[in-house]
Amino acid sequence: MGIIRKLDDHLTNMIAAGEVVERPMGVVKELIENALDAQANRIEVRITEGGLGSIVVIDNGIGMDPQDASRAFERHSTSKIKETQDLWSISTLGFRGEALPSIASVSRVVCLTNDGNAATRVEIHFGKLVSVVPYASPLGTQISVEGLFLKTPARLKHMKNVQYETAMIVDVVEKFSLCYPDIAFVLVCDQKTVVQTNGSGSLKEVIFRKYGTDVARHVIEFSRSSYDFTLSGAIVLPHVSRSSRNDMIWFANRRLIRSVRLQRAVMQAYRDYLAEDRYPIVVLNLTMDHQLVDVNVHPSKWEIRLSKEQQAEIFITDTISDVLNQNMSPVEVRDHVLRLPTQEILTFFPQQNEAIMTVSDDLSPYNGKMVSEVLSENKGEEKKNVSNAFLEMTALAQLHQKYILAQAEAGLYVLDQHAAMERIRYEHFQKQLNQDNQSMQPLLIPVIIEGRKKTLMRFEELSKMLSAVKIDIELFSESQIIIRQLPVWMSDIDAQAAIEDLFDAFEEDRWKDEETLRKSALASMACHSSVRFNQNLSKEQMQSIIDGLGQCQQPYHCPHGRPTFVLIDAQRLLKEFNR
């Protein structure tokens, strides 16, 4: 019939480009890996317009001779493998010979390279070789990419804004710098230096440059070995955590990878130290014999397959558990925002004076007056959407300093004290946020956020979104954001932790609109101002939480969706005891 035809090389390269190079960040990743394979100890990346304008990667590696410089842009041309058996023992980062021809098929590429004997310039326009000529250049290789996806509009329309694409590139360069602290990395975005490491070999120093002081002082570096594996790198004690997995950074034989199973092994080690919705900060490299790992399972080499994956997971969990057990220390008390003196609270809430004066000050770690404030606000109002159980529920005791046990006619109620308090605080903050007049309070100690280069790339976008919840942010320096004041009703929250969570959500693009932003912000604030697990409560405090939960519009789940209480039915108890 003549309907099946062989595709030409240019078209196959463009198809491969869609797999190998999904966005500008993919180009940067591939070129950095080539530079690392070329034994460079200094790599400079320069981008404009999020990489869609131009990408330049400069290294001081071994370079290429004229023949290799032109052959490198031919599909499936590589110096990394020669025979079939080489596929089962790959020790380099780039090996397929797809990256350069794929990039060159969807952009204008100029390669300047010098191997110490000859210097060459290769120019390719959207897959077509323009020239290969001698050209003076320093030792090493410089590859310039311009007009990326300009002739593939279907790919171009899926790119996000410049700030987002820039943030993705910042993220990948920072991750490479963490795995290769012995190599100096420089990233210049639109003529502004965003990432710079000195290649001193100190992982802790690179962590400090990325995350700032608060994270760096809780870093534990280690290296442990078993028969098949060596696990090295650094973990951060659970005193500092994140609300996303993005900072669980993994390398396999110093190859940047993504692995759900390896992340899960880390989470298993942290299970006794972090809440279910919190994630640790780790930078880990799993070293093994190259024959134990297959790196040829993903077009852009993000994923791997291990021959002894289960043994690796057990080794990772046991190792990190042991490191945590040996290095755990008491949490240091942070400076929180200035709390209003009692007299000022009475001024802002004059109708609640009696309730405030009679409540215990130690209800929560953050001066838990809000339960009584909510009770006072709702006094005299008809309860809505609440089971009659709350009207008759009586606090009995506290179980393991985590759960409140209460009785009612239906049976035994078990309340999660933290989740219940979160719901109370969440609805209180909702009411405060919806008020027209928002009194602002200067902070005695301003909140300073550092180590958020991905966020800084999108500062204007973030600033506009946070204004919806009355949080004003300012640029304090090239690497720091400062918050100088907050609404009065935020006085009792752990502002540093809550705002860090908001930045995590922003970087992960979890805010689809203003409503999801408001919910995320209020849930984070509620979490950081509630009673915690392992906190002693008096019977009066437990009853106060029960009563407060009963006055909530939706008392059955916390803002994160976890149940606030469960019921052990009285009839079931009778049956269990053969009554």
C-alpha positions as CSV (number, residue, x, y, z in Angstrom):
1,M,0.0,0.0,0.0
2,G,3.0,2.3,0.5
3,I,1.7,4.0,3.6
4,I,4.6,3.1,5.9
5,R,7.7,5.1,5.3
6,K,11.1,5.5,7.1
7,L,11.5,8.9,8.8
8,D,14.4,11.0,7.9
9,D,17.2,11.7,10.5
10,H,16.1,15.3,11.2
11,L,12.5,14.2,12.0
12,T,13.6,11.4,14.2
13,N,15.9,13.8,16.1
14,M,13.0,16.2,16.7
15,I,10.9,13.3,18.0
16,A,13.8,12.2,20.3
17,A,14.1,15.8,21.5
18,G,10.6,15.6,22.9
19,E,11.7,12.7,25.0
20,V,15.2,13.9,26.0
21,V,14.6,17.6,26.3
22,E,11.2,18.5,27.7
23,R,12.1,22.0,28.7
24,P,15.1,24.3,29.1
25,M,16.0,22.7,32.4
26,G,16.5,19.4,30.5
27,V,19.0,21.1,28.2
28,V,21.0,22.4,31.1
29,K,21.0,19.0,32.8
30,E,22.3,17.2,29.7
31,L,25.0,19.8,29.1
32,I,26.2,19.8,32.7
33,E,26.4,16.0,32.7
34,N,28.5,16.2,29.5
35,A,30.8,18.7,31.3
36,L,31.1,16.4,34.3
37,D,32.1,13.5,32.0
38,A,34.7,15.8,30.4
39,Q,36.4,16.0,33.8
40,A,35.6,19.7,34.3
41,N,36.2,21.2,37.8
42,R,34.5,24.4,37.0
43,I,31.1,24.7,35.2
44,E,29.4,28.0,34.3
45,V,25.8,28.2,33.1
46,R,24.4,31.4,31.6
47,I,20.7,31.8,30.6
48,T,18.4,34.5,29.4
49,E,14.6,34.4,29.5
50,G,14.4,31.2,31.4
51,G,16.6,29.4,28.9
52,L,14.1,30.1,26.0
53,G,16.3,33.0,24.9
54,S,19.6,31.4,25.3
55,I,21.6,28.8,27.3
56,V,25.4,28.8,27.5
57,V,27.3,26.1,29.4
58,I,31.1,26.6,29.7
59,D,33.4,24.0,31.2
60,N,37.2,23.7,31.6
61,G,37.2,20.0,30.8
62,I,39.3,18.0,28.3
63,G,37.6,19.3,25.2
64,M,37.3,17.6,21.8
65,D,39.3,17.5,18.6
66,P,37.8,18.7,15.3
67,Q,36.5,15.3,14.2
68,D,34.9,14.5,17.6
69,A,33.4,18.0,17.8
70,S,31.3,17.5,14.6
71,R,30.6,13.8,15.2
72,A,29.2,14.5,18.7
73,F,26.1,16.1,17.0
74,E,25.4,12.9,15.0
75,R,22.7,10.7,16.5
76,H,23.9,7.8,18.6
77,S,27.5,9.0,18.5
78,T,29.1,8.6,21.8
79,S,32.5,8.0,23.4
80,K,30.9,6.3,26.5
81,I,30.0,2.8,25.1
82,K,31.5,0.6,22.4
83,E,30.0,-2.9,22.8
84,T,26.8,-4.5,24.0
85,Q,28.3,-5.5,27.4
86,D,29.1,-1.8,28.1
87,L,25.4,-1.2,28.6
88,W,25.6,-3.3,31.8
89,S,28.4,-1.4,33.4
90,I,27.9,2.3,32.6
91,S,30.1,4.6,34.6
92,T,29.4,7.9,32.8
93,L,26.5,10.3,33.0
94,G,25.9,10.7,29.3
95,F,26.0,7.5,27.2
96,R,23.2,7.3,24.6
97,G,24.5,9.9,22.2
98,E,21.1,11.4,21.9
99,A,21.3,14.6,23.9
100,L,23.4,16.9,21.6
101,P,21.7,15.9,18.3
102,S,18.3,16.2,20.0
103,I,19.1,19.7,21.3
104,A,20.5,20.8,18.0
105,S,17.4,19.7,16.1
106,V,15.2,22.1,18.0
107,S,17.5,25.1,18.4
108,R,20.5,27.0,17.0
109,V,23.7,25.5,18.6
110,V,27.2,26.8,18.5
111,C,30.0,24.6,20.0
112,L,33.4,26.0,20.8
113,T,35.9,23.4,22.0
114,N,39.6,23.0,22.6
115,D,41.4,19.8,23.6
116,G,44.8,21.5,24.0
117,N,45.9,20.6,20.5
118,A,43.2,22.2,18.3
119,A,40.3,24.5,18.8
120,T,37.1,24.1,16.7
121,R,33.8,25.9,16.2
122,V,30.7,23.9,15.1
123,E,27.5,25.6,14.2
124,I,24.1,23.8,13.7
125,H,20.7,25.5,12.9
126,F,17.7,23.3,13.8
127,G,19.4,20.1,12.8
128,K,21.3,21.4,9.8
129,L,25.1,21.6,10.0
130,V,26.2,25.1,9.0
131,S,29.9,25.0,9.5
132,V,32.9,23.3,11.2
133,V,35.9,25.6,11.3
134,P,39.0,26.2,13.4
135,Y,38.3,28.9,16.0
136,A,40.4,30.2,18.9
137,S,38.9,29.3,22.3
138,P,40.2,28.4,25.8
139,L,40.7,24.8,26.9
140,G,37.4,23.1,27.5
141,T,34.0,23.3,25.8
142,Q,31.4,26.1,25.5
143,I,28.0,25.2,24.0
144,S,25.5,28.0,23.2
145,V,21.8,27.1,22.6
146,E,19.5,29.8,21.2
147,G,15.9,29.9,19.9
148,L,15.0,26.7,21.8
149,F,11.7,25.2,20.4
150,L,11.3,28.2,18.1
151,K,10.4,25.9,15.2
152,T,8.4,23.4,17.3
153,P,5.4,25.6,18.5
154,A,3.6,22.6,19.9
155,R,6.4,22.1,22.4
156,L,6.8,25.9,23.0
157,K,3.2,26.4,24.0
158,H,3.6,24.0,26.8
159,M,6.4,26.1,28.4
160,K,5.4,28.1,31.5
161,N,6.4,31.6,32.2
162,V,10.0,32.8,32.2
163,Q,10.2,32.9,36.0
164,Y,9.0,29.3,36.3
165,E,11.5,28.0,33.7
166,T,14.3,30.0,35.4
167,A,13.4,28.5,38.8
168,M,13.6,25.0,37.3
169,I,17.1,25.6,36.1
170,V,18.1,27.1,39.4
171,D,16.9,24.0,41.1
172,V,18.8,21.5,38.9
173,V,22.0,23.5,39.1
174,E,21.8,23.7,42.9
175,K,21.2,19.9,43.1
176,F,24.3,19.2,41.0
177,S,26.3,21.5,43.2
178,L,25.2,19.4,46.2
179,C,26.4,16.1,44.7
180,Y,29.6,17.6,43.4
181,P,30.8,20.0,46.2
182,D,34.3,19.5,44.8
183,I,33.3,21.3,41.5
184,A,32.8,25.0,41.2
185,F,29.3,25.9,39.8
186,V,28.2,29.3,38.6
187,L,24.7,30.1,37.3
188,V,24.0,33.5,35.8
189,C,20.4,34.3,35.0
190,D,19.8,37.4,32.9
191,Q,23.2,38.8,33.8
192,K,22.7,38.2,37.5
193,T,24.7,35.6,39.4
194,V,22.2,33.3,41.3
195,V,24.2,30.3,42.2
196,Q,28.0,30.3,43.0
197,T,30.0,27.6,44.7
198,N,33.8,27.5,45.1
199,G,34.4,23.8,44.7
200,S,36.0,23.4,48.1
201,G,34.6,20.0,48.6
202,S,32.6,20.9,51.7
203,L,29.0,19.6,51.3
204,K,28.0,21.5,54.4
205,E,29.1,24.7,52.9
206,V,27.0,24.1,49.7
207,I,24.0,23.2,51.9
208,F,24.5,26.5,53.8
209,R,24.6,28.4,50.5
210,K,21.3,26.7,49.3
211,Y,19.3,26.5,52.5
212,G,20.7,29.1,54.9
213,T,21.8,28.9,58.5
214,D,18.8,27.3,60.1
215,V,19.1,24.1,58.0
216,A,22.9,24.0,57.9
217,R,23.3,23.9,61.7
218,H,21.2,20.8,61.8
219,V,23.1,18.9,59.1
220,I,24.7,15.5,59.8
221,E,27.2,14.3,57.3
222,F,27.9,10.5,57.2
223,S,29.1,7.6,55.1
224,R,28.2,4.0,55.7
225,S,28.9,0.8,53.7
226,S,27.5,-2.7,53.3
227,Y,28.7,-5.5,51.1
228,D,26.9,-4.1,48.0
229,F,26.2,-0.4,48.8
230,T,27.7,2.7,50.2
231,L,25.4,5.5,51.4
232,S,26.9,8.9,51.9
233,G,25.9,12.5,52.0
234,A,24.0,14.5,54.6
235,I,20.7,14.4,56.4
236,V,19.0,17.3,58.3
237,L,17.7,16.5,61.7
238,P,13.8,16.5,61.9
239,H,13.9,19.8,63.8
240,V,13.7,21.3,60.3
241,S,11.3,19.7,57.7
242,R,9.4,20.5,54.6
243,S,5.8,20.1,53.4
244,S,7.0,18.5,50.0
245,R,9.4,15.9,48.8
246,N,11.4,18.3,46.6
247,D,14.3,18.5,49.1
248,M,14.8,14.8,49.3
249,I,17.7,14.8,46.8
250,W,19.0,11.5,45.5
251,F,22.0,10.5,43.4
252,A,23.0,7.0,42.3
253,N,26.7,6.7,41.6
254,R,26.7,10.5,41.5
255,R,23.9,10.6,38.9
256,L,20.9,12.9,39.7
257,I,17.8,10.7,39.8
258,R,14.2,10.5,41.0
259,S,13.2,7.4,42.9
260,V,9.9,6.9,44.8
261,R,11.2,3.7,46.4
262,L,14.4,5.3,47.7
263,Q,12.4,8.3,49.0
264,R,10.1,5.8,50.8
265,A,13.1,4.1,52.4
266,V,14.1,7.5,53.8
267,M,10.6,8.3,55.1
268,Q,10.6,4.9,56.8
269,A,13.6,6.0,58.8
270,Y,12.0,9.3,59.7
271,R,8.6,7.8,60.6
272,D,9.1,8.3,64.4
273,Y,10.3,11.9,64.0
274,L,8.0,13.6,61.5
275,A,4.3,14.0,61.0
276,E,2.8,12.1,58.0
277,D,2.6,15.3,55.9
278,R,6.1,16.5,56.6
279,Y,9.3,15.5,54.7
280,P,13.0,15.6,55.6
281,I,15.8,17.5,53.8
282,V,18.4,14.9,52.7
283,V,21.2,14.9,50.1
284,L,22.2,11.3,49.5
285,N,24.4,9.4,47.1
286,L,24.0,5.6,46.8
287,T,27.2,4.1,45.4
288,M,27.3,0.5,44.1
289,D,28.9,-1.7,41.4
290,H,27.8,-0.3,38.0
291,Q,26.5,-3.8,37.1
292,L,23.9,-3.6,39.9
293,V,22.2,-0.5,38.3
294,D,20.4,-0.1,35.0
295,V,20.5,3.6,34.0
296,N,19.0,3.0,30.6
297,V,15.3,3.0,31.6
298,H,14.4,6.6,31.0
299,P,14.9,8.9,27.9
300,S,16.3,11.8,30.0
301,K,18.0,9.4,32.5
302,W,16.0,10.5,35.6
303,E,15.1,7.0,36.7
304,I,17.1,3.8,37.4
305,R,16.5,0.2,38.1
306,L,18.4,-1.6,40.9
307,S,19.2,-5.3,40.8
308,K,19.0,-5.5,44.6
309,E,16.4,-2.8,45.3
310,Q,14.9,-4.4,48.4
311,Q,18.3,-4.9,50.0
312,A,19.1,-1.3,49.1
313,E,15.9,0.0,50.8
314,I,16.6,-1.9,54.0
315,F,20.2,-0.7,54.1
316,I,19.1,2.9,53.5
317,T,16.4,2.8,56.2
318,D,18.7,1.1,58.8
319,T,21.5,3.5,58.1
320,I,19.5,6.7,58.4
321,S,17.7,5.4,61.5
322,D,21.1,4.7,63.1
323,V,22.4,8.1,62.2
324,L,19.3,9.8,63.6
325,N,19.4,7.8,66.8
326,Q,23.1,8.7,67.3
327,N,22.7,12.4,66.6
328,M,19.2,13.5,67.9
329,S,19.3,16.5,70.2
330,P,16.6,18.6,71.9
331,V,14.9,21.1,69.7
332,E,16.1,24.6,70.3
333,V,13.5,27.2,71.0
334,R,13.1,29.7,68.2
335,D,12.3,33.4,68.6
336,H,8.7,33.8,67.7
337,V,6.8,37.0,66.7
338,L,6.1,39.5,69.5
339,R,3.0,38.5,71.3
340,L,0.5,41.2,72.4
341,P,0.5,42.0,76.1
342,T,-2.8,41.1,77.8
343,Q,-4.0,44.7,77.9
344,E,-3.6,45.0,74.2
345,I,-5.6,41.8,73.6
346,L,-8.4,43.2,75.8
347,T,-8.3,46.3,73.6
348,F,-8.7,44.3,70.4
349,F,-11.3,41.9,71.8
350,P,-13.2,43.9,74.5
351,Q,-16.2,41.5,74.3
352,Q,-14.0,38.6,75.4
353,N,-12.4,40.0,78.5
354,E,-14.1,37.6,80.9
355,A,-13.2,34.6,78.9
356,I,-9.6,35.7,78.4
357,M,-9.0,36.5,82.0
358,T,-10.2,33.0,83.1
359,V,-8.5,30.8,80.6
360,S,-5.2,29.0,81.5
361,D,-2.2,30.6,79.7
362,D,-0.5,27.2,79.1
363,L,-3.3,25.7,76.9
364,S,-0.9,25.6,74.0
365,P,2.8,26.3,73.3
366,Y,1.7,29.6,71.7
367,N,-0.3,31.1,74.5
368,G,-3.5,29.2,73.6
369,K,-6.2,31.9,74.2
370,M,-7.9,31.3,70.9
371,V,-10.1,28.4,72.1
372,S,-11.8,30.6,74.6
373,E,-11.9,33.4,72.1
374,V,-13.8,31.2,69.7
375,L,-16.1,30.0,72.5
376,S,-16.8,33.6,73.5
377,E,-17.4,34.7,69.9
378,N,-20.0,32.0,69.4
379,K,-21.6,32.3,72.8
380,G,-25.4,32.5,72.4
381,E,-25.3,31.4,68.8
382,E,-27.2,28.3,67.7
383,K,-24.8,25.5,66.9
384,K,-24.9,24.4,63.2
385,N,-23.9,21.1,61.5
386,V,-22.8,19.6,64.8
387,S,-23.8,16.3,66.3
388,N,-25.6,16.4,69.7
389,A,-22.7,14.3,70.9
390,F,-20.7,17.4,71.5
391,L,-23.4,18.8,73.8
392,E,-23.0,15.8,76.1
393,M,-19.4,14.8,75.5
394,T,-17.3,14.8,78.7
395,A,-13.5,14.6,78.9
396,L,-12.2,11.6,80.8
397,A,-8.4,11.4,80.3
398,Q,-5.5,11.8,77.9
399,L,-4.0,8.8,76.2
400,H,-0.2,8.8,75.5
401,Q,-0.3,12.6,75.6
402,K,-1.8,12.5,72.1
403,Y,-5.5,11.7,72.3
404,I,-8.3,13.0,74.4
405,L,-10.7,10.3,75.7
406,A,-14.3,11.4,76.2
407,Q,-17.6,9.7,76.9
408,A,-21.1,10.3,75.6
409,E,-24.3,8.3,75.2
410,A,-23.1,6.8,71.9
411,G,-19.9,5.4,73.4
412,L,-16.2,6.3,73.8
413,Y,-14.9,9.1,71.7
414,V,-11.1,9.4,70.9
415,L,-10.0,12.9,69.7
416,D,-6.8,13.7,68.0
417,Q,-5.8,16.7,70.2
418,H,-3.7,18.3,67.5
419,A,-6.1,17.8,64.6
420,A,-9.0,19.0,66.8
421,M,-7.2,22.2,67.8
422,E,-6.1,22.7,64.2
423,R,-9.8,22.8,63.1
424,I,-10.7,25.3,65.9
425,R,-7.8,27.6,65.0
426,Y,-8.5,27.2,61.2
427,E,-12.1,28.4,61.6
428,H,-11.1,31.2,63.9
429,F,-8.5,32.4,61.4
430,Q,-11.1,32.2,58.7
431,K,-13.3,34.7,60.5
432,Q,-10.4,37.0,61.2
433,L,-9.2,37.0,57.6
434,N,-12.7,37.9,56.4
435,Q,-13.0,41.0,58.5
436,D,-12.7,44.2,56.6
437,N,-10.4,46.0,59.1
438,Q,-7.1,44.3,59.4
439,S,-4.9,45.7,62.2
440,M,-1.2,45.1,61.5
441,Q,1.5,44.5,64.1
442,P,5.2,45.2,63.6
443,L,7.3,42.2,64.5
444,L,9.9,42.6,67.3
445,I,12.1,40.1,65.4
446,P,11.4,40.2,61.7
447,V,11.0,36.9,59.9
448,I,13.8,36.3,57.4
449,I,13.6,33.6,54.8
450,E,16.8,32.5,53.1
451,G,17.9,29.8,50.7
452,R,14.9,30.1,48.4
453,K,16.4,30.9,45.0
454,K,13.5,29.2,43.2
455,T,11.1,31.5,45.0
456,L,13.2,34.6,44.4
457,M,13.0,34.0,40.7
458,R,9.2,34.4,41.0
459,F,9.2,37.1,43.7
460,E,6.6,39.4,42.1
461,E,4.2,36.6,41.6
462,L,4.6,35.3,45.1
463,S,4.2,38.8,46.6
464,K,0.9,39.4,44.8
465,M,-0.5,36.0,45.9
466,L,0.5,36.5,49.6
467,S,-1.2,39.9,49.7
468,A,-4.5,37.9,49.6
469,V,-3.8,36.7,53.1
470,K,-2.4,40.1,54.3
471,I,1.2,39.0,54.3
472,D,3.6,41.6,52.8
473,I,7.1,40.4,51.8
474,E,10.1,42.4,50.8
475,L,13.5,41.6,49.2
476,F,16.0,42.0,52.0
477,S,19.1,40.9,50.0
478,E,19.9,38.9,46.8
479,S,19.2,35.7,48.8
480,Q,16.8,36.8,51.5
481,I,13.1,37.7,51.9
482,I,11.9,39.6,55.0
483,I,8.5,40.0,56.6
484,R,8.4,43.0,58.9
485,Q,4.7,42.9,60.1
486,L,1.8,40.6,60.2
487,P,-1.9,41.0,61.0
488,V,-2.7,41.1,64.7
489,W,-4.6,37.8,64.6
490,M,-1.4,36.0,63.5
491,S,0.4,37.0,66.7
492,D,0.4,33.6,68.3
493,I,1.6,31.5,65.4
494,D,5.1,30.2,64.7
495,A,5.5,32.6,61.8
496,Q,8.8,31.3,60.5
497,A,7.6,27.7,60.2
498,A,4.2,28.7,58.7
499,I,5.7,31.0,56.1
500,E,8.3,28.3,55.1
501,D,5.3,26.0,54.5
502,L,3.7,28.6,52.3
503,F,6.9,29.0,50.2
504,D,7.0,25.2,49.8
505,A,3.5,25.1,48.5
506,F,4.3,28.0,46.1
507,E,7.4,26.3,44.7
508,E,5.4,23.1,44.2
509,D,2.6,25.0,42.3
510,R,0.0,23.7,44.7
511,W,-1.9,27.0,44.6
512,K,-4.3,26.9,41.7
513,D,-6.2,30.1,42.6
514,E,-6.7,32.5,45.4
515,E,-9.1,30.2,47.3
516,T,-6.6,27.3,47.4
517,L,-4.0,29.8,48.6
518,R,-6.2,31.0,51.4
519,K,-7.0,27.5,52.5
520,S,-3.3,26.5,52.4
521,A,-2.2,29.5,54.3
522,L,-4.8,29.2,57.0
523,A,-4.2,25.5,57.4
524,S,-0.5,26.1,57.8
525,M,-1.1,28.8,60.4
526,A,-3.5,26.6,62.3
527,C,-1.0,23.8,62.4
528,H,1.7,25.9,63.8
529,S,-0.4,27.4,66.5
530,S,-2.1,24.3,67.9
531,V,-1.4,21.9,70.8
532,R,1.0,19.2,69.7
533,F,1.2,15.5,70.2
534,N,3.1,14.5,73.4
535,Q,1.8,17.6,75.2
536,N,0.2,17.2,78.6
537,L,-3.3,18.7,79.0
538,S,-5.4,19.2,82.1
539,K,-9.0,17.9,82.1
540,E,-10.3,21.5,81.8
541,Q,-8.1,22.1,78.7
542,M,-9.3,18.9,77.2
543,Q,-12.9,19.9,77.8
544,S,-12.2,23.3,76.3
545,I,-11.0,21.7,73.1
546,I,-14.0,19.4,72.9
547,D,-16.4,22.4,73.4
548,G,-14.5,24.4,70.8
549,L,-14.6,21.6,68.3
550,G,-18.4,21.3,68.9
551,Q,-18.8,24.9,67.8
552,C,-17.0,24.5,64.5
553,Q,-18.9,24.5,61.3
554,Q,-17.1,21.4,60.1
555,P,-15.8,19.6,63.2
556,Y,-15.1,16.2,61.7
557,H,-11.8,16.8,59.9
558,C,-8.8,19.0,60.4
559,P,-7.9,21.4,57.5
560,H,-5.6,18.8,56.0
561,G,-8.3,16.2,55.8
562,R,-7.4,14.0,58.8
563,P,-10.2,12.9,61.2
564,T,-10.5,14.9,64.4
565,F,-12.2,12.1,66.3
566,V,-13.4,8.5,66.1
567,L,-16.2,6.7,68.0
568,I,-16.0,3.3,69.7
569,D,-19.7,2.4,69.7
570,A,-21.2,1.5,73.1
571,Q,-23.0,-1.5,71.6
572,R,-19.8,-2.8,70.2
573,L,-18.1,-2.6,73.6
574,L,-21.0,-4.6,75.1
575,K,-20.5,-7.2,72.4
576,E,-16.7,-7.4,72.9
577,F,-17.2,-8.0,76.7
578,N,-19.9,-10.6,76.1
579,R,-22.6,-8.5,77.8
